[in-house]
Amino acid sequence: MNELAFTLRKLQLSDIADAMKLSSAEGWNQTKIDWKFLIENPENICMAAKYDNKIIGTTTAINYSNQVAWIGMVLVDKEYRGYGVSKTLLRNIFEKLEFCKSVKLDATPDGQHIYKKFNFKDQYPIVRMVGEVIENLPSVVDNDVLIESINPNDIPEIIALDEFAFGANRSVLIDFLIRKFPHKGWVLKRNDRIVGITLGRDGNKYHQVGPVVASCTADAKILISKALKMMKNQSMVVDVTGDKEELIDWLCSLGFVIQRQFIRMYQRINYFPGAIDRQFLIGGPEIG
């Protein structure tokens, strides 16, 4: 195969339309708002591969408080695959992340073997499920808890709860989700203390529900039920941590179907493993 003389440079806000073409061509769920969130934060590292004045590939890394760098949006135009574009983008971005204690990502089964070549190790599986708007959703009730929309005063407690579950401080992400999609965020309180959260965002194809953090499956069901009741006029997607078999069965009973799987992976040492027993839905493979 002939060599391809492509170049690398930082992704810019003016590139969002071209980046959307790449993600939409793969049927991915990202919107222009998602791309803007990834690119506009100067602490993130977002790279583009360019050939013949055209963006042919992308890779992004969200900097979560210099603790975890989250890799996502590894995309290459189908016409230019097989030329080492994705490997070059990944090699470049990993070199730029030497300062970060841990690097993580959610890989497709096809991508898993590529990341193993970069010394990534498996952490746990994630199950992607999709469903339609649910009419007459069965109630999930617990009289000892209170579910409320998010108040600005709740945000520090939400960030702390998410950090415990995810393993690293994601205040930038939490702020983005609450600010842009306030109608998709809920807190579950017990004895005036927040014990669970659900956030979400609009998508190109689906409403994304997640992340969901809770102390038990029953609480996770209450939060997810509340989120689903607010969905209208679009299909839904949830990414469930693979150990939550009871939750997966419950979602299947509501009409959700398993679409695909991801593998959460980490490079170097997993300094920030999080508490998987508290993670029920992730926010999406590009944000963790």
Sequence and secondary structure as in RCSB ss.txt:
>XXXX:A:sequence
MNELAFTLRKLQLSDIADAMKLSSAEGWNQTKIDWKFLIENPENICMAAKYDNKIIGTTTAINYSNQVAWIGMVL
VDKEYRGYGVSKTLLRNIFEKLEFCKSVKLDATPDGQHIYKKFNFKDQYPIVRMVGEVIENLPSVVDNDVLIESI
NPNDIPEIIALDEFAFGANRSVLIDFLIRKFPHKGWVLKRNDRIVGITLGRDGNKYHQVGPVVASCTADAKILIS
KALKMMKNQSMVVDVTGDKEELIDWLCSLGFVIQRQFIRMYQRINYFPGAIDRQFLIGGPEIG
>XXXX:A:secstr
      EEEE  GGGHHHHHHHHHHTT    HHHHHHHHH TTSEEEEEEETTEEEEEEEEEEETTTEEEEEEEE
E GGGTTSSHHHHHHHHHHHHTTTSSEEEEEE HHHHHHHHTTTEEEEEEEEEEEE   TT      TT EEEE 
 GGGHHHHHHHHHHHHSS  HHHHHHHHHH GGG EEEEETTEEEEEEEEE  SSEEEEEEEE SSHHHHHHHHH
HHHHT  SSEEEEEEETT HHHHHHHHHTT EEEEEEEEEEES  S    GGGEEE S TTT 
